[in-house]
Amino acid sequence: QNLYDFYGENQGMRIARKHINWQLGNEQGYAEYKALLMSAVKAVDQKRLINQFYNQLQAAYFARAC
């Protein structure tokens, strides 16, 4: 079960926004995604944007490691 199921989509998204900012606020490149994440209207969009951001972080990590 996730926030969206437990609290409903609207409140779950608000709670998720708070946690997203806490966890990702200092990550490089987060500022570019912040406005998109904070303005997402549907949970599916919020999840998609988070996945895109993590994929970007992962790509950057592996690029530095090689």
N, C-alpha and C positions, 0 to 999 in steps of 0.2 A: 504494500500500500504506500502511496506517496502523498505529498502535501495536497495535490490537486484532488485526489480521491477523498482524503480525510476532511479537508476544509471546504471543498467546493472549488471550482475553477478560479473565481474572482479573488477570494481570500487566500487561496493557495498560492496564486501568482504574487500577491502582495508580500506574503511571508517569504516566498522564494526570492523575490527581489532583494529583500533585506539580507538574506543569507548569501546570495550571489555577491553582493557588494562587500560583505565581510570577508568572503573567501578569495575573491578575485581582485579586489580593489588595488592591490599593489603589483599585480602581474603586468608585465610589459605588453602593450597592445590592448589592454582592457578598455581604455578610454574610448577607443574606436567602437567597441561593441556596447558600451554602457548605455548610450542613448537609444540604441535599437532594443536592447533588453528591457529597459525601463518603459519603453512605449509599446511593447508587445501586447496585443489585445487577447490573444488566445494562448493557452498553455502549450499547444503544439508548436507555435511559433517561438515561444520562450525556450522550449527544449531544443528546437532546431538550432537556434542561435548559440545556445550553450555548447552543443555538440560541435558547431563550426569553430567556436573559440578554442575549445579543447584540441581540436584537430590542428589548428594553427599553432598552439603552444607545443604540441607534440612534434610537429614538423620543424619548428624552430629549435627545439631541444636536440633532435637528431641531426640537424644541420650543423649545430655547434659541436656535437660529439664526433662527427666524422672528419 
